[in-house]
Amino acid sequence: MIAPTATAITPQPPGRIGVAITPDDALHYLEALRAWRDQRRGELDLLDQAALNMPGGADSATGVTGDVMLSMALWKAVADRYDLLIATWDSGRVGQAERERLATLIWGRLDATLDPRLAQRPDVPSSSGALAVSLPEAMRLSDALAASLRMRLSLDTSDAEVTGRLRQLRAQLERVRDLVTAEPQESRDDFSRKLAKLDSRLSEMVDKAKRGADVGGLAGPLEADAARVERDLIVGSATRAAAARSVTRARQLRGELEARGAAIRDLAAQCVAAVKPAPKLAVPDVDALGPVPATASQVDAYLARLATVSRAMNLAHAAYSSAMDEREELRGRLEAYAVKATRVTGNGSGADAGKASDDLGELFRRAQNVLQAEPADMARARALVAAHQAYLASRSMPSDSRTRGTTT
C-alpha cells in the first residue's frame, strides 16, 4: 500500500467580486492557496500511482482514470489562477484597482480549457469546454474528487489522523448546509434529506470515536458520500448561474433588437418616401419569437434565433441606409459640379461660353428637381448627374483638344 498523505484543506476565500480585498486578507489567502496547491499536487501524484498499481491493471483502473485526469485538470486550473493572483499581488504593491482585480480573479469564472472529453462529463459544469466555476468552487470540486478517489483506491490514513478527518467532515457538511439553503425549492427537500443522513452518520461516528471505537473504516464511505453531495450541489449551482446569465443575456439582446427593429422600420419608411425604387427587405419582428424561455436548453436555441434576427436586421439596415446615402451623395456631387461649372464657364467668353453655361444650368436644375422630389427617381437622378458631369468634363478640356475632337 502507498503511504498516505495529509489531505489539503481548502482555505476560506475572502471578500466577493467587485469589492476590493484588504491586503492582510489577500496575503493570508495566497499563502493558504499555495499550501493547498502544493499539498493537493502530492495527493494527486499518490492517487495517480495508486490507480496505475491497482490489481488487474488498466482494465480495473478504467473507472478511476477519468476522475484522476479531471482532478489533474482542476488542479492545473487552480494553479494557473494562483500564478495570476501572485502576478497581481506583486509582493504587496497593490492599490485599490489591483485589490479589486484580486477579488475578480478569485470569484470570477475560471477560463481554463479542459480536455474536450472531460468537458462533456455531467459532473463538470462547463460551457464550450471552459470551466464555468469560480476558484473556490473548483477547489471544492477537487476536494470532492480527491475524497472519492481515496475511498475507491483504499488509501486509508492512520488512526492518528481520524480526528483531523472528522474535523474536515464537519467543515464539509457546513459547506453542504450553506449550499442546500441556496437550492431552489424543488430540489432543496431532497438535498436536505441527504444532509440529515450525513449529519446523523457523522454524529454516530463521533460518538463511537469518543467511546474508543475504531472509526477509520466508517470515515472513508462518509467522506465519499459527502463529497458526492457537495459536488452535485456545486455543479447544480454553477449550472443555474450559467443558465441565469444566458437568460439575462437573451433578455438584454431581445431588448436591443426590439429597439433596433423599430429604428430600422422607421428608416425603411423614410427610404420608401425618399427614393424610388426603394429596397424591399422585410425587417424581422422580434415579437414573433415569443418570450424568453426559462430553461437553459431552450435559451440556447432562443439565442440562436435572436442571432439570425440580428443578421437579417443588419442586411435590411445596410440596404435602406445605402439607398438614402446614395441620394445624399448625388446631391453633394451635383453641388460640387455646379461650383466647378461656374468657375469653368466664367473663364470663357462669347456665345459658346454663354450656351455652355445655359446648358449646364439646365442640367443642374433638372437633376436638382429630381433629387428634391419625394420620392426621388434614382435612375433619372443618376443619369442627369452623369450628364452634367460629362458636359462639364468636356468644357474643362483645353480649347484645341475640343477643336480636334470636333474636326475628327
C-alpha positions in Angstrom: 0.0 0.0 0.0 1.2 3.5 -0.8 1.9 5.7 2.2 -0.9 8.1 2.9 -0.5 11.9 2.8 -2.3 14.6 4.7 -5.4 16.0 2.9 -5.2 19.5 1.6 -7.5 21.9 3.3 -9.3 24.5 1.1 -8.9 28.0 2.5 -11.9 30.2 3.1 -11.9 32.8 0.2 -12.0 36.5 1.2 -14.4 39.2 0.0 -16.6 39.0 -3.0 -16.4 40.0 -6.7 -16.4 43.8 -7.3 -15.2 44.6 -3.7 -11.5 45.2 -3.0 -9.8 42.7 -0.8 -7.8 44.0 2.2 -4.0 43.4 1.9 -4.0 41.2 5.0 -6.8 39.0 3.7 -5.1 38.8 0.3 -1.7 37.8 1.8 -3.2 35.1 4.1 -5.3 33.7 1.3 -2.4 33.5 -1.1 -0.3 31.7 1.5 -3.1 29.2 2.2 -3.7 28.8 -1.5 -0.1 28.0 -2.2 -0.1 25.4 0.6 -3.3 23.8 -0.9 -1.7 23.8 -4.3 1.4 22.0 -3.2 -0.3 19.5 -0.9 -3.0 18.7 -3.4 -0.4 18.0 -6.1 1.3 15.5 -3.7 -2.1 13.8 -3.1 -2.8 13.6 -6.8 0.6 12.0 -7.5 -0.2 9.3 -4.9 -3.7 8.8 -6.3 -2.3 8.5 -9.8 0.3 6.0 -8.8 -2.3 4.0 -6.8 -4.6 3.9 -9.9 -1.8 2.6 -12.0 -0.9 -0.1 -9.4 -4.5 -1.3 -9.0 -4.8 -5.1 -9.2 -6.0 -6.2 -12.6 -4.0 -3.5 -14.5 -5.5 -0.9 -16.9 -8.9 -2.6 -17.1 -9.6 -2.3 -13.4 -8.3 1.3 -13.3 -10.6 2.5 -16.1 -13.3 3.5 -13.7 -11.0 5.9 -11.8 -8.7 7.1 -14.6 -11.3 9.7 -15.7 -11.6 11.2 -12.2 -7.8 11.3 -11.8 -7.5 13.1 -15.2 -10.3 15.5 -14.2 -8.6 16.1 -10.8 -5.4 17.0 -12.6 -7.2 19.4 -14.8 -8.9 21.1 -11.9 -5.5 21.3 -10.1 -4.0 22.9 -13.2 -6.8 25.4 -13.5 -6.3 26.4 -9.8 -2.5 26.6 -10.2 -2.8 28.8 -13.2 -5.2 31.2 -11.4 -2.8 31.2 -8.4 0.0 32.4 -10.8 -2.2 35.3 -12.0 -3.1 36.2 -8.4 0.6 36.3 -7.5 1.4 38.5 -10.5 -1.4 40.9 -9.5 -0.3 40.8 -5.8 3.2 41.9 -6.8 4.7 41.3 -3.4 2.1 43.5 -1.8 2.5 46.5 -4.1 -1.2 46.8 -4.7 -3.6 49.7 -4.9 -7.4 49.8 -5.0 -7.6 48.7 -8.6 -5.3 45.7 -8.0 -7.1 44.6 -4.9 -10.4 44.7 -6.8 -8.7 42.7 -9.6 -7.7 40.1 -7.0 -11.3 39.7 -5.9 -12.3 39.3 -9.6 -9.7 36.6 -10.1 -10.8 34.7 -7.0 -14.6 34.9 -7.6 -14.7 35.2 -11.4 -15.1 32.2 -13.7 -12.1 30.0 -14.4 -11.5 30.1 -18.2 -9.2 27.0 -18.1 -9.8 24.9 -21.2 -10.3 21.2 -20.3 -9.8 18.1 -22.4 -12.9 18.0 -24.7 -13.9 14.6 -23.4 -13.8 15.8 -19.8 -15.7 18.9 -20.7 -18.7 16.7 -21.7 -18.8 14.9 -18.3 -22.0 15.6 -16.3 -20.1 16.4 -13.2 -18.1 19.2 -14.8 -20.2 22.4 -15.2 -18.9 23.8 -18.5 -19.7 26.0 -21.5 -17.9 25.4 -24.8 -15.3 23.4 -22.9 -14.4 26.2 -20.4 -14.6 25.6 -16.7 -17.6 27.5 -15.6 -16.9 27.7 -11.9 -15.1 30.1 -9.6 -11.7 29.4 -8.0 -13.3 28.4 -4.6 -15.8 26.1 -6.4 -13.0 24.5 -8.4 -11.1 23.8 -5.2 -14.1 22.2 -3.5 -14.7 20.1 -6.6 -11.1 19.0 -6.4 -11.6 18.2 -2.7 -14.7 16.1 -3.5 -13.0 14.2 -6.2 -9.9 13.5 -4.1 -12.0 12.2 -1.2 -13.9 9.9 -3.6 -10.7 8.6 -5.1 -9.1 8.0 -1.8 -12.0 5.9 -0.8 -12.2 3.9 -4.1 -8.4 3.3 -4.1 -8.4 2.3 -0.4 -5.8 4.8 0.6 -6.6 4.7 4.3 -5.0 7.1 6.7 -3.6 6.2 10.1 -5.6 6.3 13.3 -3.8 9.4 14.4 -5.4 11.3 11.5 -9.0 10.2 12.3 -9.6 13.4 14.4 -8.5 15.6 11.6 -10.7 13.7 9.1 -13.7 14.2 11.4 -13.0 17.9 11.7 -12.8 18.2 7.9 -16.1 16.3 7.6 -17.7 18.8 9.9 -16.4 21.7 7.8 -17.6 19.9 4.7 -21.1 19.3 6.0 -21.3 23.0 6.9 -20.4 23.9 3.3 -23.1 21.5 2.1 -25.6 23.1 4.5 -24.9 26.5 3.1 -25.3 25.2 -0.5 -28.6 23.5 0.4 -30.1 26.8 1.6 -29.3 28.3 -1.8 -31.1 25.4 -3.7 -34.4 26.1 -5.4 -37.5 24.6 -3.6 -37.9 21.7 -6.0 -34.5 20.2 -5.1 -33.9 21.6 -1.6 -36.0 19.0 0.2 -34.1 16.1 -1.5 -30.7 17.6 -0.6 -32.0 18.4 2.9 -32.8 14.7 3.5 -29.3 13.7 2.2 -27.7 16.3 4.5 -29.7 15.0 7.5 -28.5 11.4 6.8 -24.9 12.6 6.6 -25.2 14.6 9.8 -26.6 11.5 11.5 -23.8 9.3 10.3 -21.2 11.9 11.4 -22.7 12.2 14.9 -22.7 8.4 15.2 -19.0 8.3 14.2 -18.1 11.0 16.7 -19.9 9.1 19.5 -18.1 5.9 18.6 -14.8 7.6 18.5 -15.4 9.1 21.9 -16.1 5.6 23.3 -12.7 4.5 21.8 -14.0 2.6 18.8 -12.0 2.4 15.5 -14.0 4.6 13.1 -11.4 4.6 10.3 -13.4 2.2 8.2 -16.5 4.4 8.5 -14.8 7.7 7.6 -14.0 6.7 4.0 -17.5 5.9 2.9 -18.9 9.0 4.7 -16.2 11.2 3.0 -17.1 9.8 -0.4 -20.9 10.3 0.1 -20.4 13.8 1.5 -18.1 14.7 -1.4 -20.7 13.4 -3.9 -23.4 15.5 -2.4 -21.2 18.6 -2.3 -20.1 18.0 -5.9 -23.7 17.7 -7.0 -24.7 20.9 -5.2 -21.7 22.8 -6.7 -22.5 21.6 -10.2 -26.2 22.5 -9.9 -25.3 26.0 -8.6 -22.9 26.6 -11.4 -25.3 25.3 -14.0 -28.1 27.5 -12.7 -25.8 30.5 -12.6 -24.8 29.8 -16.3 -28.5 29.5 -17.2 -29.3 32.7 -15.4 -26.6 34.5 -17.3 -27.9 33.1 -20.6 -31.5 34.2 -19.7 -30.2 37.7 -18.8 -28.2 37.9 -22.0 -31.2 36.8 -24.0 -33.5 39.4 -22.4 -30.9 42.1 -23.0 -30.3 41.1 -26.6 -34.0 40.9 -27.2 -34.5 44.4 -25.9 -31.7 45.7 -28.1 -33.2 44.0 -31.2 -36.6 45.4 -30.4 -35.2 48.9 -30.4 -33.1 48.3 -33.5 -36.0 46.8 -35.3 -38.2 49.8 -34.6 -35.5 52.2 -35.7 -34.8 50.2 -38.9 -38.6 50.2 -39.7 -38.6 54.0 -39.3 -35.6 54.2 -41.6 -37.3 51.9 -44.2 -40.4 54.1 -44.2 -38.3 57.2 -44.7 -36.4 55.5 -47.5 -39.6 54.4 -49.3 -40.8 58.0 -49.1 -37.5 59.5 -50.2 -36.3 57.3 -53.2 -37.7 55.0 -55.8 -37.1 52.2 -56.4 -36.6 51.6 -52.7 -35.2 48.3 -51.3 -37.8 45.7 -50.5 -36.3 43.9 -47.4 -38.6 42.9 -44.5 -37.5 43.9 -41.1 -37.9 40.9 -38.7 -40.3 41.4 -35.7 -38.7 40.1 -32.5 -42.2 39.6 -31.0 -42.6 36.7 -33.4 -40.1 34.7 -31.4 -42.2 34.8 -28.3 -41.0 35.5 -24.7 -37.6 34.5 -23.5 -37.7 30.9 -22.2 -36.6 30.0 -18.7 -34.8 26.7 -19.2 -31.1 26.6 -20.3 -31.7 24.2 -23.3 -34.5 26.4 -24.7 -32.5 29.6 -24.0 -29.6 28.4 -26.2 -32.0 27.8 -29.1 -33.6 31.1 -28.5 -30.2 32.9 -28.6 -29.5 31.3 -31.9 -32.8 32.6 -33.3 -32.0 36.1 -32.0 -28.7 35.9 -33.8 -30.5 35.1 -37.0 -32.8 38.0 -36.5 -29.8 40.3 -35.8 -28.2 39.3 -39.1 -31.4 39.9 -41.0 -31.7 43.4 -39.4 -28.1 44.1 -40.4 -28.9 43.4 -44.0 -32.1 45.5 -44.0 -30.3 48.4 -42.3 -27.4 48.3 -44.8 -29.8 48.2 -47.8 -32.0 51.1 -46.7 -29.1 53.2 -45.4 -27.2 52.7 -48.7 -30.3 53.9 -50.7 -30.5 57.0 -48.6 -26.8 57.6 -48.7 -26.8 57.4 -52.5 -29.3 60.2 -52.7 -27.2 62.4 -50.4 -24.1 61.5 -52.3 -25.7 62.5 -55.7 -26.8 65.8 -54.1 -23.3 66.6 -52.9 -21.7 65.7 -56.2 -24.2 67.9 -58.1 -23.5 70.9 -55.8 -19.8 70.4 -56.3 -20.2 70.2 -60.1 -22.3 73.4 -60.1 -19.5 75.3 -58.3 -16.9 74.0 -60.8 -19.2 74.9 -63.7 -19.4 78.5 -62.5 -15.7 78.7 -62.5 -15.2 77.0 -65.9 -17.8 79.0 -67.8 -16.8 82.2 -66.1 -13.4 81.9 -67.6 -14.8 81.7 -71.1 -16.2 84.4 -73.4 -18.5 84.8 -76.3 -21.6 82.9 -77.4 -20.1 79.5 -76.9 -19.4 80.1 -73.2 -22.9 81.5 -72.7 -24.5 78.5 -74.3 -22.4 76.1 -72.2 -23.5 78.0 -69.1 -27.1 77.7 -70.1 -26.8 74.0 -70.9 -25.1 73.2 -67.6 -27.6 75.3 -65.7 -30.5 73.5 -67.3 -28.9 70.0 -66.5 -28.3 71.2 -62.9 -31.9 72.4 -62.4 -33.3 69.1 -63.8 -31.1 67.0 -61.7 -31.8 69.1 -58.6 -35.6 68.9 -59.2 -35.4 65.1 -59.5 -33.3 64.8 -56.3 -35.5 67.1 -54.3 -38.7 65.3 -55.3 -40.4 62.9 -52.9 -39.7 60.1 -53.8 -36.6 60.8 -55.9 -36.4 58.8 -59.2 -32.9 57.5 -58.7 -32.4 56.2 -62.2 -33.2 59.6 -63.7 -31.1 61.3 -61.0 -28.0 59.2 -61.8 -28.4 59.8 -65.5 -28.8 63.6 -65.1 -25.9 63.9 -62.6 -23.7 61.8 -65.0 -24.8 64.0 -68.0 -23.9 67.2 -66.0 -20.5 65.7 -65.1 -19.8 64.6 -68.7 -20.8 68.0 -70.2 -18.6 69.8 -67.5 -15.7 67.5 -68.2 -15.9 68.4 -72.0 -15.9 72.1 -71.2 -12.9 71.6 -68.9 -10.7 70.3 -71.7 -8.3 72.7 -73.5 -9.8 74.5 -76.5 -7.5 72.9 -79.1 -8.4 69.4 -77.8 -12.1 70.2 -78.1 -11.5 71.6 -81.6 -9.5 68.5 -82.7 -12.2 66.3 -81.4 -14.9 68.2 -83.3 -12.9 68.2 -86.5 -12.2 64.5 -86.3 
